[in-house]
Amino acid sequence: MWRAGGIVLLPDDPQLRVRDETALGQSTLIAASPVQLGERLRRFSDPWDGRADRVIIVLGGRLPVAVRDSALAIACNQLLISYGSTETGSIAIGDSASIDRHVGAVGHVRHGVIVEIVDDRKQPVAAGQLGLVRIKADLMSAGYAEALPGQGSSHFDAGYFYPGDIGRLLDDGLLAIEGRRGDTFNVGGWKVNAVDLEARLAFLPGVDDLAACVMPLAEGDLLTIAVVTRDTVDLKAVAEHIRVKLPKGRTFHLVRIRSIPRNAMGKIPRAMIANKLTALYGASRNNLSKIAPNA
């Protein structure tokens, strides 16, 4: 990116945030995660200078339709999606129009890269079927393979790299990511994909950022939406906006937090957030109304 004269939005870089307005207006090439891009689009909602000559590449996560549409309207002429990792390099790339075909689309698999979707027994599944993503690419080295086996959900096995993502590979090579293994919740028989839910809730009025998790309370699991807002934002109004986007009758708890933690790739540690909130509320629904919705 730098060699091409582009700008890379790094996580937690306060100096870059100070320079944003001038830097983004002068750039012709930007790389950012969907979350970072969404933050800039909210902050700079007027049309950006140089929009017609600018390309934005989104990396590190699924691209919500609302973020895509806002970016194309005010920030860039072309918006690309790219998927990959340090261990494998770039795996797939494509135009953001592909998310109209599948909400989790991250582009077509590159030449020379092998991507397979496998079941729990590590057997390939049919095209379009959901499963665990595994990758084999030229960039992968024996050094990586020897150093990383068995480290959590992201590791090498039998020459393949398992990034821990759940996805599907369509018959024309379009790769779609459904989320991480820990991104799908079963809340009393209601299956909730946290990534899908967060995409549906993108650009809620007054909400700067949000994350979905499940608090394991004594009375049962409770879907929880943690939002980052100004103190003046009415959470009851935010809750109403969320309620209309959920199946009728589904319950959830809304809590305001200072910030959403993420790793360098923009992934949300949902279990950590849920555990902290559960500890705050004393692991009981009876306490939910007794504590101010801030954490």
Backbone bond lengths (Angstrom), bond angles and torsions (degrees), N, CA, C in turn:
res aa  C-N    CA-C-N  psi(-1)  N-CA   C-N-CA  omega(-1)  CA-C   N-CA-C  phi
1 M - - - 1.462 - - 1.526 111.10 -
2 W 1.335 116.08 -48.44 1.473 119.08 -178.38 1.533 110.80 -64.01
3 R 1.327 116.86 -39.92 1.461 120.23 179.57 1.518 110.85 -63.86
4 A 1.334 116.45 -27.85 1.465 120.49 178.42 1.520 111.94 -87.29
5 G 1.334 116.48 1.84 1.461 119.90 179.71 1.509 113.71 82.56
6 G 1.334 117.02 21.26 1.454 120.69 -176.84 1.515 113.47 -95.19
7 I 1.316 115.12 178.02 1.461 123.23 177.96 1.522 107.95 -115.79
8 V 1.315 117.40 133.87 1.459 122.98 175.15 1.520 107.54 -111.51
9 L 1.329 117.72 123.84 1.452 121.26 177.98 1.516 108.33 -86.82
10 L 1.314 116.32 109.27 1.455 122.24 -178.08 1.529 109.84 -89.46
11 P 1.345 117.77 148.28 1.460 119.27 178.98 1.528 111.72 -70.25
12 D 1.341 114.73 144.32 1.467 121.08 173.34 1.527 112.44 53.95
13 D 1.313 116.58 46.77 1.459 121.11 177.53 1.528 108.13 -115.95
14 P 1.340 118.69 90.98 1.466 120.67 -175.40 1.523 112.98 -62.64
15 Q 1.336 118.01 -32.78 1.460 119.47 179.69 1.527 110.80 -64.77
16 L 1.344 117.11 -39.12 1.450 120.35 179.06 1.531 110.20 -65.32
17 R 1.328 116.59 -37.26 1.454 120.17 179.01 1.523 110.67 -62.28
18 V 1.324 117.85 -38.54 1.460 121.09 178.48 1.522 110.48 -63.27
19 R 1.330 116.63 -35.98 1.465 121.04 -176.80 1.523 113.23 -87.28
20 D 1.326 116.89 -2.49 1.454 120.90 -170.97 1.521 114.20 -51.14
21 E 1.320 116.66 -53.01 1.457 119.73 -169.31 1.519 111.61 -58.35
22 T 1.338 117.06 -45.43 1.462 120.38 179.44 1.524 111.25 -72.97
23 A 1.346 116.34 -45.88 1.463 120.36 -175.39 1.525 112.15 -63.93
24 L 1.315 116.97 -45.14 1.458 119.48 -178.03 1.523 111.35 -67.17
25 G 1.323 116.61 -35.06 1.454 120.06 179.79 1.513 113.24 -68.01
26 Q 1.340 117.07 -28.05 1.464 121.24 -177.13 1.528 112.97 -93.84
27 S 1.326 118.35 -12.43 1.460 121.32 -172.67 1.520 112.15 -78.63
28 T 1.329 115.05 154.39 1.461 120.93 170.86 1.526 111.30 -114.85
29 L 1.338 117.18 -9.57 1.462 121.93 -179.02 1.519 108.41 -145.32
30 I 1.332 116.72 124.84 1.459 122.17 -178.21 1.519 108.62 -131.63
31 A 1.324 116.89 137.50 1.465 121.97 171.09 1.522 108.15 -117.49
32 A 1.331 116.76 132.63 1.459 120.70 -177.70 1.521 109.49 -157.95
33 S 1.327 115.78 158.33 1.458 119.59 170.68 1.526 108.04 -76.75
34 P 1.332 118.11 161.03 1.466 119.54 176.66 1.528 112.66 -55.80
35 V 1.334 116.93 -38.07 1.462 120.35 -179.56 1.524 110.65 -66.56
36 Q 1.333 116.37 -45.77 1.464 119.88 179.71 1.524 110.97 -63.11
37 L 1.324 116.91 -41.35 1.456 120.39 178.38 1.521 110.63 -63.66
38 G 1.329 116.18 -44.11 1.452 119.97 179.10 1.518 112.62 -60.04
39 E 1.346 116.27 -39.34 1.466 120.38 178.08 1.524 110.63 -60.79
40 R 1.331 117.35 -44.34 1.476 120.74 -178.74 1.524 111.24 -67.90
41 L 1.326 116.79 -37.24 1.461 119.48 -179.76 1.525 111.22 -66.86
42 R 1.322 116.40 -33.59 1.464 118.93 176.29 1.519 110.85 -70.83
43 R 1.340 115.70 -40.82 1.464 120.35 -175.97 1.522 111.35 -72.16
44 F 1.323 116.65 -39.79 1.464 121.29 -178.90 1.527 107.85 -117.16
45 S 1.321 116.65 81.93 1.462 121.50 -172.41 1.526 113.76 -88.48
46 D 1.337 117.45 -9.01 1.459 119.84 174.25 1.534 109.20 -80.94
47 P 1.338 118.72 156.44 1.473 120.11 179.04 1.523 111.93 -53.37
48 W 1.342 116.23 132.75 1.465 121.28 -177.92 1.526 109.18 -80.10
49 D 1.330 114.90 143.65 1.468 119.99 173.61 1.528 109.25 -59.60
50 G 1.338 117.08 141.73 1.460 121.26 175.87 1.511 114.54 74.71
51 R 1.328 118.18 16.43 1.458 121.00 -176.42 1.533 112.57 -53.48
52 A 1.327 117.92 -41.51 1.468 121.85 -173.68 1.527 112.76 -65.00
53 D 1.346 117.87 -21.85 1.464 121.46 -177.03 1.522 112.73 -106.24
54 R 1.317 117.89 8.26 1.462 120.02 -170.66 1.529 112.46 -105.78
55 V 1.345 114.57 138.91 1.459 122.92 172.57 1.529 107.62 -115.36
56 I 1.321 116.63 134.00 1.464 121.43 174.72 1.521 108.34 -117.28
57 I 1.337 115.69 132.74 1.466 122.11 176.67 1.520 107.91 -110.83
58 V 1.323 116.80 124.77 1.462 122.43 179.72 1.525 108.71 -99.36
59 L 1.336 115.53 129.04 1.462 121.64 -178.76 1.528 109.41 -132.20
60 G 1.340 115.93 154.14 1.455 119.89 168.07 1.515 115.85 90.49
61 G 1.325 118.74 8.59 1.455 118.44 178.04 1.512 112.32 171.09
62 R 1.337 115.29 171.23 1.453 120.70 178.91 1.523 110.31 -70.66
63 L 1.317 115.02 147.88 1.460 121.41 -176.64 1.526 109.96 -101.62
64 P 1.348 118.39 112.49 1.465 119.61 176.06 1.532 111.06 -63.79
65 V 1.320 116.14 144.45 1.465 120.93 179.90 1.523 110.73 -58.41
66 A 1.338 116.86 -39.34 1.466 120.44 -178.54 1.522 111.58 -62.33
67 V 1.336 116.91 -38.54 1.459 120.57 178.53 1.528 109.38 -69.39
68 R 1.339 117.42 -42.36 1.469 121.70 178.35 1.520 111.17 -57.49
69 D 1.338 115.31 -50.36 1.461 119.86 -176.21 1.526 111.79 -65.00
70 S 1.329 116.78 -39.24 1.462 120.19 178.88 1.524 110.90 -66.02
71 A 1.341 117.02 -42.19 1.463 120.71 -179.51 1.527 111.29 -62.59
72 L 1.323 117.23 -44.73 1.459 120.30 -178.93 1.529 111.58 -69.12
73 A 1.318 116.65 -27.12 1.464 120.03 -179.59 1.518 112.69 -76.60
74 I 1.342 117.46 -35.75 1.468 118.35 -171.50 1.519 114.83 -125.66
75 A 1.347 119.64 -16.63 1.461 119.38 -167.58 1.519 115.53 -117.42
76 C 1.333 119.55 -31.81 1.460 119.45 -171.63 1.521 111.09 -150.76
77 N 1.321 114.54 164.66 1.459 122.03 176.70 1.523 111.32 -93.25
78 Q 1.339 116.30 -27.94 1.463 121.12 179.48 1.518 109.22 -139.96
79 L 1.332 115.49 134.69 1.461 121.43 179.59 1.522 108.41 -123.84
80 L 1.337 116.37 116.96 1.457 122.53 -178.39 1.528 109.95 -106.05
81 I 1.326 115.87 153.90 1.460 122.43 174.18 1.525 107.86 -115.12
82 S 1.316 116.75 134.11 1.462 120.89 178.35 1.521 109.52 -130.41
83 Y 1.324 115.90 143.74 1.467 121.63 -178.98 1.525 108.31 -131.04
84 G 1.325 116.48 135.49 1.458 120.81 178.71 1.508 110.44 177.87
85 S 1.328 115.85 -166.25 1.464 121.07 179.84 1.516 109.21 -158.03
86 T 1.313 115.79 166.61 1.464 120.91 176.49 1.524 110.50 -58.53
87 E 1.335 115.72 -39.23 1.464 120.16 -174.64 1.523 112.97 -72.64
88 T 1.330 117.76 -27.41 1.466 120.65 -172.83 1.520 114.31 -117.84
89 G 1.330 117.93 -13.32 1.451 120.24 -172.51 1.517 110.50 77.49
90 S 1.331 116.75 -162.34 1.460 121.56 -178.90 1.525 110.05 -74.72
91 I 1.326 116.41 128.98 1.459 122.51 -175.68 1.517 112.23 -104.84
92 A 1.332 115.94 -42.08 1.461 120.59 -177.09 1.515 109.49 -147.11
93 I 1.328 116.33 150.03 1.455 121.13 177.38 1.522 108.27 -152.38
94 G 1.333 115.91 147.65 1.455 118.93 179.65 1.512 111.38 -173.46
95 D 1.320 115.85 171.41 1.457 121.27 179.20 1.530 109.90 -74.06
96 S 1.322 115.50 147.48 1.461 120.15 -177.53 1.520 113.02 -66.29
97 A 1.327 118.19 -11.60 1.468 120.54 175.47 1.527 111.11 -60.87
98 S 1.332 117.56 -21.56 1.468 120.60 -177.34 1.522 112.61 -65.22
99 I 1.349 118.47 -19.78 1.462 118.39 179.90 1.529 111.64 -73.47
100 D 1.337 117.56 -11.12 1.452 119.50 171.96 1.529 110.23 -73.48
101 R 1.316 116.08 -23.91 1.468 120.73 177.43 1.520 110.69 -84.03
102 H 1.330 116.32 -40.35 1.466 121.84 175.13 1.518 107.77 -149.40
103 V 1.337 116.52 129.58 1.469 120.20 -173.21 1.526 112.88 -62.38
104 G 1.337 116.90 -23.20 1.457 119.61 -178.82 1.513 114.38 -98.22
105 A 1.334 117.83 8.94 1.470 121.34 -175.58 1.528 111.47 -59.47
106 V 1.330 115.60 135.13 1.470 121.51 178.07 1.526 111.12 -126.02
107 G 1.321 117.70 18.67 1.452 121.17 177.21 1.520 113.11 107.05
108 H 1.333 115.07 174.65 1.461 121.66 178.51 1.528 110.14 -89.13
109 V 1.311 115.62 144.44 1.461 121.45 -179.29 1.520 109.80 -62.35
110 R 1.315 116.61 134.31 1.464 122.02 -178.38 1.529 111.32 -71.36
111 H 1.350 114.98 155.25 1.461 120.37 174.72 1.529 109.73 -62.46
112 G 1.313 116.05 139.88 1.457 120.63 178.46 1.512 113.89 85.84
113 V 1.329 117.95 -0.28 1.466 122.26 179.23 1.524 108.67 -112.43
114 I 1.306 116.57 136.87 1.459 121.56 175.98 1.524 108.42 -106.68
115 V 1.315 116.36 122.26 1.462 122.49 174.34 1.521 107.62 -121.94
116 E 1.317 116.00 127.99 1.462 121.09 176.52 1.523 109.17 -126.28
117 I 1.322 115.69 149.60 1.454 122.55 173.59 1.529 106.40 -110.26
118 V 1.324 116.22 122.85 1.466 120.09 -173.11 1.528 110.30 -124.61
119 D 1.336 114.56 160.22 1.465 120.30 177.38 1.524 110.06 -88.45
120 D 1.328 116.88 -171.82 1.460 120.98 -176.85 1.524 112.90 -64.90
121 R 1.322 116.54 -18.73 1.476 120.81 177.20 1.519 111.45 -93.79
122 K 1.352 115.33 6.57 1.465 122.78 179.69 1.524 111.92 66.12
123 Q 1.331 115.70 31.73 1.459 121.79 174.84 1.528 108.99 -102.33
124 P 1.358 118.44 132.17 1.468 120.59 -179.56 1.518 112.25 -57.13
125 V 1.336 115.83 141.31 1.461 121.55 177.44 1.533 108.75 -103.01
126 A 1.321 116.54 169.78 1.467 121.28 -178.32 1.522 111.06 -70.05
127 A 1.335 116.12 158.16 1.466 121.70 178.71 1.524 110.09 -54.84
128 G 1.320 115.46 133.78 1.452 120.95 178.75 1.509 114.85 88.25
129 Q 1.348 117.28 -9.49 1.457 120.36 -179.65 1.530 110.71 -85.45
130 L 1.329 115.11 150.32 1.462 121.40 -178.52 1.518 110.84 -80.97
131 G 1.334 116.78 142.61 1.455 120.86 177.63 1.518 111.35 -175.81
132 L 1.317 114.98 -168.28 1.460 122.43 -178.43 1.525 109.71 -87.60
133 V 1.321 116.72 133.93 1.473 121.87 -178.64 1.522 109.70 -81.53
134 R 1.342 116.17 133.50 1.455 120.11 169.55 1.520 108.29 -134.97
135 I 1.340 115.30 151.11 1.465 121.00 -167.22 1.526 110.17 -136.21
136 K 1.329 114.80 144.35 1.462 121.35 170.61 1.531 106.69 -134.91
137 A 1.338 116.14 124.42 1.464 120.33 -176.47 1.523 109.89 -142.57
138 D 1.337 116.03 158.53 1.461 121.00 -177.71 1.522 112.33 -61.18
139 L 1.353 117.10 -31.81 1.458 120.17 -176.84 1.514 112.56 -67.68
140 M 1.324 117.54 -25.39 1.458 120.77 -179.03 1.529 109.71 -61.51
141 S 1.309 115.09 133.86 1.457 119.80 -176.62 1.520 110.91 -116.97
142 A 1.321 115.14 159.69 1.457 119.64 176.44 1.521 110.48 -61.78
143 G 1.329 116.65 -32.59 1.455 120.12 178.89 1.515 112.28 -61.20
144 Y 1.338 116.96 -44.40 1.461 120.25 176.44 1.524 110.04 -61.73
145 A 1.332 115.80 -47.00 1.455 119.95 -175.22 1.525 111.86 -60.89
146 E 1.333 116.24 -35.34 1.456 119.61 -179.45 1.522 111.68 -78.25
147 A 1.330 116.53 -29.21 1.463 119.52 -174.27 1.523 113.47 -84.02
148 L 1.349 117.50 -25.45 1.457 119.14 -168.37 1.523 117.72 -108.74
149 P 1.335 121.09 -5.63 1.460 117.95 -173.28 1.523 112.60 -57.68
150 G 1.360 114.41 136.91 1.453 119.69 173.67 1.511 115.89 80.71
151 Q 1.320 119.32 3.13 1.462 120.90 -178.80 1.529 109.38 -86.93
152 G 1.343 116.38 91.09 1.451 121.05 175.77 1.513 112.14 65.05
153 S 1.351 116.33 -147.13 1.461 121.15 -176.27 1.519 112.29 -86.57
154 S 1.329 117.33 -8.78 1.464 120.52 -178.71 1.519 109.14 -111.01
155 H 1.333 118.12 104.17 1.456 119.61 -177.80 1.524 110.39 -160.88
156 F 1.317 114.74 170.31 1.458 122.01 177.54 1.528 109.56 -93.22
157 D 1.330 115.29 146.72 1.455 120.38 174.98 1.520 108.30 -155.52
158 A 1.316 116.45 123.61 1.469 122.53 178.08 1.530 112.17 53.61
159 G 1.334 116.16 38.56 1.452 120.68 176.60 1.509 115.00 86.63
160 Y 1.324 117.56 -2.77 1.463 121.75 178.76 1.529 110.23 -107.59
161 F 1.329 114.86 149.01 1.456 120.76 173.47 1.529 108.25 -102.91
162 Y 1.338 115.62 128.68 1.461 122.07 178.74 1.527 108.64 -107.14
163 P 1.341 118.31 103.10 1.461 119.74 -177.77 1.522 114.04 -75.59
164 G 1.339 117.78 -6.79 1.455 120.35 -179.48 1.518 113.64 88.51
165 D 1.346 117.27 10.56 1.456 121.55 -178.72 1.529 111.02 -93.85
166 I 1.326 115.64 146.78 1.452 123.00 172.58 1.529 107.43 -101.82
167 G 1.335 116.73 132.03 1.458 118.00 -177.54 1.502 112.41 -160.93
168 R 1.332 114.75 -172.19 1.453 121.32 176.59 1.529 108.78 -143.70
169 L 1.317 116.84 147.44 1.456 123.15 -178.94 1.523 107.39 -115.63
170 L 1.332 116.46 116.14 1.453 120.30 -179.03 1.526 110.35 -78.44
171 D 1.314 116.07 164.63 1.469 119.23 -170.22 1.518 113.56 -67.90
172 D 1.342 118.99 -15.77 1.463 120.45 177.59 1.524 112.42 -97.77
173 G 1.351 117.31 10.40 1.455 120.98 176.97 1.510 114.83 92.20
174 L 1.341 118.57 3.09 1.460 120.91 176.21 1.522 108.70 -74.89
175 L 1.323 115.57 125.42 1.457 121.64 -178.68 1.517 109.27 -100.14
176 A 1.315 116.85 132.76 1.465 122.28 178.26 1.528 108.91 -123.97
177 I 1.317 116.67 131.51 1.456 122.58 -179.89 1.527 108.83 -104.52
178 E 1.330 116.06 124.48 1.458 121.39 -178.84 1.530 111.47 -90.39
179 G 1.316 117.15 -15.93 1.460 120.01 -178.36 1.518 110.42 137.73
180 R 1.317 114.96 -167.61 1.456 121.06 177.60 1.526 109.37 -93.81
181 R 1.311 115.98 166.75 1.466 119.93 178.42 1.526 111.30 -56.26
182 G 1.331 116.22 -35.61 1.455 119.82 -177.62 1.516 113.69 -91.26
183 D 1.339 118.35 11.92 1.461 121.28 -176.37 1.523 113.38 -92.70
184 T 1.328 118.52 -7.66 1.451 120.99 179.76 1.518 109.87 -107.53
185 F 1.344 116.08 124.81 1.459 122.19 -176.95 1.524 109.66 -108.61
186 N 1.314 115.38 150.01 1.457 122.07 170.34 1.522 106.72 -115.03
187 V 1.333 115.34 102.09 1.460 120.60 -176.15 1.525 107.95 -105.78
188 G 1.319 116.11 94.16 1.456 120.44 -179.73 1.518 113.08 59.43
189 G 1.330 117.43 37.51 1.457 121.82 -179.05 1.517 114.01 90.49
190 W 1.329 116.86 -7.28 1.474 122.12 178.07 1.520 107.93 -93.78
191 K 1.318 117.27 112.55 1.464 122.23 -179.46 1.535 108.77 -81.88
192 V 1.320 116.31 122.68 1.460 122.11 -177.98 1.518 109.07 -124.12
193 N 1.325 117.33 122.29 1.456 121.40 172.41 1.520 107.46 -92.34
194 A 1.328 116.13 114.52 1.465 120.84 -174.21 1.515 112.21 -60.86
195 V 1.331 117.11 -37.68 1.463 120.49 -178.35 1.528 110.37 -66.33
196 D 1.342 116.24 -43.06 1.461 119.91 177.62 1.523 110.87 -62.09
197 L 1.327 115.82 -43.99 1.456 120.05 -178.65 1.524 110.94 -62.29
198 E 1.323 116.70 -45.10 1.467 119.94 179.84 1.529 111.38 -63.83
199 A 1.339 116.13 -34.67 1.468 119.01 177.28 1.526 110.74 -65.94
200 R 1.341 116.82 -39.60 1.463 119.86 179.08 1.528 111.86 -67.09
201 L 1.322 115.83 -27.81 1.463 119.99 -176.94 1.531 112.59 -95.27
202 A 1.327 117.14 3.25 1.470 119.93 -179.84 1.522 110.16 -58.93
203 F 1.333 115.99 139.53 1.464 123.70 177.96 1.532 112.90 65.91
204 L 1.329 116.73 33.95 1.460 118.91 170.32 1.524 108.71 -63.02
205 P 1.319 117.84 140.73 1.475 119.79 179.84 1.519 111.95 -56.77
206 G 1.323 116.03 126.31 1.458 121.55 176.70 1.514 115.51 83.61
207 V 1.351 117.76 -4.32 1.466 121.21 -176.67 1.522 109.82 -102.48
208 D 1.333 116.69 122.86 1.461 121.85 179.71 1.525 112.17 -87.31
209 D 1.333 117.32 -29.54 1.461 121.31 -178.93 1.525 107.22 -163.37
210 L 1.335 116.50 158.92 1.461 119.08 179.95 1.515 110.31 -157.39
211 A 1.336 115.48 162.50 1.458 122.29 176.61 1.515 108.51 -150.97
212 A 1.327 115.94 144.81 1.462 121.78 177.62 1.526 109.15 -105.79
213 C 1.327 115.53 140.16 1.457 120.95 175.89 1.526 107.89 -152.36
214 V 1.307 117.00 179.40 1.462 121.82 178.39 1.516 109.01 -127.11
215 M 1.329 116.30 123.60 1.458 120.69 175.31 1.532 109.10 -87.85
216 P 1.343 118.26 123.16 1.471 121.17 177.69 1.527 110.39 -83.45
217 L 1.316 117.46 86.77 1.455 122.30 -177.03 1.526 110.82 -89.85
218 A 1.315 116.00 166.53 1.463 120.84 -177.85 1.520 111.76 -60.79
219 E 1.340 116.85 -32.00 1.457 121.45 -178.45 1.531 112.86 -86.35
220 G 1.314 116.94 -1.63 1.465 121.32 -178.60 1.509 111.59 128.13
221 D 1.335 115.81 168.43 1.467 120.29 -179.57 1.525 110.64 -67.11
222 L 1.326 115.79 144.59 1.461 121.41 -178.74 1.520 109.20 -131.95
223 L 1.338 116.56 118.94 1.461 120.66 175.14 1.522 108.72 -61.56
224 T 1.315 116.17 130.30 1.457 121.74 -176.57 1.525 109.48 -128.05
225 I 1.323 115.68 131.89 1.457 121.67 176.00 1.518 107.49 -110.15
226 A 1.325 116.40 115.15 1.463 122.11 177.22 1.519 108.02 -97.01
227 V 1.324 116.75 126.32 1.455 120.92 -176.97 1.519 110.57 -122.91
228 V 1.324 114.86 148.74 1.457 122.51 172.98 1.526 106.76 -105.77
229 T 1.329 116.40 117.55 1.458 121.39 -179.69 1.530 109.11 -143.23
230 R 1.299 115.46 169.00 1.453 119.65 169.13 1.524 108.67 -71.17
231 D 1.337 116.55 154.38 1.457 120.27 -178.80 1.521 112.51 -62.06
232 T 1.324 116.68 -24.07 1.463 120.57 -177.38 1.527 113.04 -79.93
233 V 1.324 117.96 -10.72 1.464 121.18 -179.52 1.530 109.87 -73.72
234 D 1.313 117.06 131.24 1.458 123.15 -179.48 1.529 109.83 -78.98
235 L 1.337 116.51 113.44 1.460 120.09 -177.97 1.525 111.93 -67.15
236 K 1.326 117.86 -27.66 1.461 119.05 177.82 1.527 110.39 -64.10
237 A 1.325 116.77 -38.63 1.464 120.26 177.55 1.518 110.52 -67.06
238 V 1.345 116.99 -40.27 1.469 120.49 177.48 1.524 109.90 -62.51
239 A 1.336 116.75 -42.09 1.465 120.94 -179.96 1.521 111.51 -60.51
240 E 1.326 117.66 -37.41 1.463 120.78 178.50 1.523 110.99 -65.82
241 H 1.332 116.52 -39.75 1.471 119.62 177.42 1.528 110.61 -63.35
242 I 1.336 116.87 -37.63 1.458 120.79 179.11 1.525 110.52 -69.82
243 R 1.328 116.28 -41.83 1.468 121.19 -175.06 1.525 112.12 -58.36
244 V 1.313 117.44 -38.64 1.469 119.59 -177.68 1.529 111.84 -72.91
245 K 1.319 117.47 -14.48 1.464 120.83 179.77 1.526 112.26 -96.81
246 L 1.344 117.55 -1.39 1.457 122.40 178.42 1.520 109.91 -105.91
247 P 1.334 117.58 157.66 1.462 119.41 174.02 1.532 110.42 -56.15
248 K 1.304 116.44 144.10 1.459 121.38 -175.65 1.520 111.64 -57.40
249 G 1.324 115.42 132.64 1.454 121.23 176.19 1.520 115.24 88.03
250 R 1.320 118.29 -5.10 1.464 120.20 179.95 1.525 110.14 -75.83
251 T 1.316 115.68 136.65 1.462 120.37 -178.15 1.520 110.53 -99.39
252 F 1.316 115.45 152.60 1.458 121.44 177.23 1.526 107.78 -156.55
253 H 1.309 115.33 163.76 1.462 121.31 175.36 1.523 108.14 -117.46
254 L 1.313 115.63 136.09 1.459 121.90 -179.44 1.517 109.09 -110.19
255 V 1.327 115.70 130.39 1.465 120.09 -179.72 1.516 109.14 -136.96
256 R 1.317 115.60 142.34 1.461 120.67 178.03 1.529 108.37 -95.57
257 I 1.333 116.87 130.38 1.458 121.46 176.53 1.522 109.04 -126.56
258 R 1.324 115.93 165.03 1.469 120.34 -173.97 1.518 112.47 -72.20
259 S 1.333 116.56 -38.31 1.460 120.48 -179.30 1.523 108.55 -160.91
260 I 1.340 115.69 158.37 1.467 121.83 176.62 1.526 107.96 -97.75
261 P 1.327 118.56 115.91 1.471 119.58 178.39 1.518 110.92 -70.18
262 R 1.318 116.25 143.86 1.457 122.03 177.23 1.520 109.17 -145.23
263 N 1.343 115.91 154.68 1.453 119.02 173.80 1.526 109.34 -85.33
264 A 1.317 117.11 -175.54 1.467 120.98 -175.24 1.519 112.83 -62.99
265 M 1.345 117.94 -22.75 1.459 121.58 179.27 1.524 112.30 -96.21
266 G 1.333 116.74 7.90 1.453 120.30 177.35 1.517 114.33 84.19
267 K 1.348 118.79 9.49 1.451 121.42 -179.26 1.531 110.02 -79.80
268 I 1.323 116.02 142.91 1.460 122.49 -177.10 1.525 109.94 -96.68
269 P 1.334 118.56 126.78 1.476 121.15 176.85 1.533 109.94 -79.63
270 R 1.320 116.99 80.84 1.460 121.88 -171.22 1.529 112.56 -63.00
271 A 1.335 115.91 -40.88 1.468 118.89 -179.34 1.525 110.88 -62.25
272 M 1.326 116.90 -40.07 1.463 120.55 179.18 1.528 111.07 -63.01
273 I 1.350 116.38 -44.87 1.466 120.40 178.88 1.523 109.87 -62.06
274 A 1.337 116.25 -45.79 1.467 120.21 -178.74 1.524 111.20 -61.54
275 N 1.327 116.63 -42.24 1.471 120.13 -179.15 1.526 111.51 -64.88
276 K 1.331 116.83 -40.78 1.466 120.00 179.38 1.523 111.08 -65.42
277 L 1.339 117.03 -41.93 1.456 120.18 179.65 1.527 111.25 -69.04
278 T 1.325 116.29 -38.31 1.460 119.92 178.15 1.527 110.89 -62.49
279 A 1.342 115.95 -42.08 1.457 119.76 177.42 1.527 110.98 -63.87
280 L 1.323 116.59 -38.01 1.460 121.42 -179.79 1.522 111.07 -63.86
281 Y 1.344 116.25 -40.56 1.457 120.77 -176.08 1.523 112.94 -90.31
282 G 1.319 118.57 1.46 1.450 120.03 177.81 1.512 114.01 71.30
283 A 1.321 117.36 21.97 1.466 123.91 172.64 1.525 113.37 61.15
284 S 1.343 117.47 26.80 1.466 119.94 179.14 1.527 110.66 -141.51
285 R 1.342 115.51 140.20 1.463 119.81 176.80 1.528 111.43 -65.52
286 N 1.307 116.78 -24.54 1.465 119.68 -179.77 1.512 112.31 -61.63
287 N 1.320 116.60 -22.19 1.464 120.97 -177.25 1.530 113.73 -91.96
288 L 1.346 116.97 -8.79 1.455 119.43 -173.41 1.520 112.78 -60.12
289 S 1.343 117.09 -39.68 1.451 121.16 -177.70 1.521 112.83 -82.80
290 K 1.320 117.93 -9.27 1.450 121.65 -176.03 1.522 112.45 -89.80
291 I 1.336 116.00 -15.14 1.454 120.67 -175.57 1.520 108.90 -114.86
292 A 1.319 116.74 134.19 1.460 120.68 178.71 1.532 109.05 -58.72
293 P 1.347 118.16 140.37 1.472 121.14 -175.97 1.523 112.38 -74.85
294 N 1.307 116.86 56.52 1.456 122.48 176.02 1.521 108.17 -137.34
295 A 1.325 116.86 144.22 1.468 120.05 -179.99 1.511 110.05 -144.52
